[in-house]
Amino acid sequence: MVREAQKATIIIQEGVDEMRRIVTNIMLNLCHGGLQEVVEAERLEVALTEDEIAYHENVGMLVRP
């Protein structure tokens, strides 16, 4: 009977360990996805700023005599 209890304890512990790994992986994936979004947003902001500067430079050239 003690052996069965030990086996059950080991099985439960392995299940808990697996659930911890799964939850940790989910959290890391969510954090990674959030970081990727931030990086993409920063790249978009830079691109939009560069486009706006280029536009104003071109408009300025057209308006100047």
Distance bins in CASP14 RR format, pairs under 12 A and 6 or more apart:
PFRMAT RR
TARGET T0000
AUTHOR 0000-0000-0000
RMODE 2
METHOD distances of the structure
MODEL  1
1 7 0 0 0 0 0 1 0 0 0 0 0
1 8 0 0 0 0 0 1 0 0 0 0 0
2 8 0 0 0 0 0 1 0 0 0 0 0
2 9 0 0 0 0 0 1 0 0 0 0 0
3 9 0 0 0 0 0 1 0 0 0 0 0
3 10 0 0 0 0 0 1 0 0 0 0 0
4 10 0 0 0 0 0 1 0 0 0 0 0
4 11 0 0 0 0 0 1 0 0 0 0 0
5 11 0 0 0 0 0 1 0 0 0 0 0
5 12 0 0 0 0 0 1 0 0 0 0 0
6 12 0 0 0 0 0 1 0 0 0 0 0
6 13 0 0 0 0 0 1 0 0 0 0 0
7 13 0 0 0 0 0 1 0 0 0 0 0
7 14 0 0 0 0 0 1 0 0 0 0 0
8 14 0 0 0 0 0 1 0 0 0 0 0
8 15 0 0 0 0 0 1 0 0 0 0 0
9 15 0 0 0 0 0 1 0 0 0 0 0
9 16 0 0 0 0 0 1 0 0 0 0 0
10 16 0 0 0 0 0 1 0 0 0 0 0
10 17 0 0 0 0 0 1 0 0 0 0 0
11 17 0 0 0 0 0 1 0 0 0 0 0
11 18 0 0 0 0 0 1 0 0 0 0 0
12 18 0 0 0 0 0 1 0 0 0 0 0
12 19 0 0 0 0 0 1 0 0 0 0 0
13 19 0 0 0 0 0 1 0 0 0 0 0
13 20 0 0 0 0 0 1 0 0 0 0 0
14 20 0 0 0 0 0 1 0 0 0 0 0
14 21 0 0 0 0 0 1 0 0 0 0 0
15 21 0 0 0 0 1 0 0 0 0 0 0
15 22 0 0 0 0 1 0 0 0 0 0 0
15 23 0 0 0 0 0 1 0 0 0 0 0
16 22 0 0 0 0 0 1 0 0 0 0 0
16 23 0 0 0 0 0 1 0 0 0 0 0
17 23 0 0 0 0 0 1 0 0 0 0 0
17 24 0 0 0 0 0 1 0 0 0 0 0
18 24 0 0 0 0 0 1 0 0 0 0 0
18 25 0 0 0 0 0 1 0 0 0 0 0
19 25 0 0 0 0 0 1 0 0 0 0 0
19 26 0 0 0 0 0 1 0 0 0 0 0
20 26 0 0 0 0 0 1 0 0 0 0 0
20 27 0 0 0 0 0 1 0 0 0 0 0
21 27 0 0 0 0 0 1 0 0 0 0 0
21 28 0 0 0 0 0 1 0 0 0 0 0
22 28 0 0 0 0 0 1 0 0 0 0 0
22 29 0 0 0 0 0 1 0 0 0 0 0
23 29 0 0 0 0 0 1 0 0 0 0 0
23 30 0 0 0 0 0 1 0 0 0 0 0
24 30 0 0 0 0 0 1 0 0 0 0 0
24 31 0 0 0 0 0 1 0 0 0 0 0
25 31 0 0 0 0 0 1 0 0 0 0 0
25 32 0 0 0 0 0 1 0 0 0 0 0
26 32 0 0 0 0 0 1 0 0 0 0 0
26 33 0 0 0 0 0 1 0 0 0 0 0
27 33 0 0 0 0 0 1 0 0 0 0 0
27 34 0 0 0 0 0 1 0 0 0 0 0
28 34 0 0 0 0 0 1 0 0 0 0 0
28 35 0 0 0 0 0 1 0 0 0 0 0
29 35 0 0 0 0 0 1 0 0 0 0 0
29 36 0 0 0 0 0 1 0 0 0 0 0
30 36 0 0 0 0 0 1 0 0 0 0 0
30 37 0 0 0 0 0 1 0 0 0 0 0
31 37 0 0 0 0 0 1 0 0 0 0 0
31 38 0 0 0 0 0 1 0 0 0 0 0
32 38 0 0 0 0 0 1 0 0 0 0 0
32 39 0 0 0 0 0 1 0 0 0 0 0
33 39 0 0 0 0 1 0 0 0 0 0 0
33 40 0 0 0 0 1 0 0 0 0 0 0
33 41 0 0 0 0 0 1 0 0 0 0 0
34 40 0 0 0 0 1 0 0 0 0 0 0
34 41 0 0 0 0 1 0 0 0 0 0 0
35 41 0 0 0 0 0 1 0 0 0 0 0
35 42 0 0 0 0 0 1 0 0 0 0 0
36 42 0 0 0 0 0 1 0 0 0 0 0
36 43 0 0 0 0 0 1 0 0 0 0 0
37 43 0 0 0 0 0 1 0 0 0 0 0
37 44 0 0 0 0 0 1 0 0 0 0 0
38 44 0 0 0 0 0 1 0 0 0 0 0
38 45 0 0 0 0 0 1 0 0 0 0 0
39 45 0 0 0 0 0 1 0 0 0 0 0
39 46 0 0 0 0 0 1 0 0 0 0 0
40 46 0 0 0 0 0 1 0 0 0 0 0
40 47 0 0 0 0 0 1 0 0 0 0 0
41 47 0 0 0 0 0 1 0 0 0 0 0
41 48 0 0 0 0 0 1 0 0 0 0 0
42 48 0 0 0 0 0 1 0 0 0 0 0
42 49 0 0 0 0 0 1 0 0 0 0 0
43 49 0 0 0 0 0 1 0 0 0 0 0
43 50 0 0 0 0 0 1 0 0 0 0 0
44 50 0 0 0 0 0 1 0 0 0 0 0
44 51 0 0 0 0 0 1 0 0 0 0 0
45 51 0 0 0 0 0 1 0 0 0 0 0
45 52 0 0 0 0 0 1 0 0 0 0 0
46 52 0 0 0 0 0 1 0 0 0 0 0
46 53 0 0 0 0 0 1 0 0 0 0 0
47 53 0 0 0 0 0 1 0 0 0 0 0
47 54 0 0 0 0 0 1 0 0 0 0 0
48 54 0 0 0 0 0 1 0 0 0 0 0
48 55 0 0 0 0 0 1 0 0 0 0 0
49 55 0 0 0 0 0 1 0 0 0 0 0
49 56 0 0 0 0 0 1 0 0 0 0 0
50 56 0 0 0 0 0 1 0 0 0 0 0
50 57 0 0 0 0 0 1 0 0 0 0 0
51 57 0 0 0 0 0 1 0 0 0 0 0
51 58 0 0 0 0 0 1 0 0 0 0 0
52 58 0 0 0 0 0 1 0 0 0 0 0
52 59 0 0 0 0 0 1 0 0 0 0 0
53 59 0 0 0 0 0 1 0 0 0 0 0
53 60 0 0 0 0 0 1 0 0 0 0 0
54 60 0 0 0 0 0 1 0 0 0 0 0
54 61 0 0 0 0 0 1 0 0 0 0 0
55 61 0 0 0 0 0 1 0 0 0 0 0
55 62 0 0 0 0 0 1 0 0 0 0 0
56 62 0 0 0 0 0 1 0 0 0 0 0
56 63 0 0 0 0 0 1 0 0 0 0 0
57 63 0 0 0 0 0 1 0 0 0 0 0
57 64 0 0 0 0 0 1 0 0 0 0 0
58 64 0 0 0 0 0 1 0 0 0 0 0
END
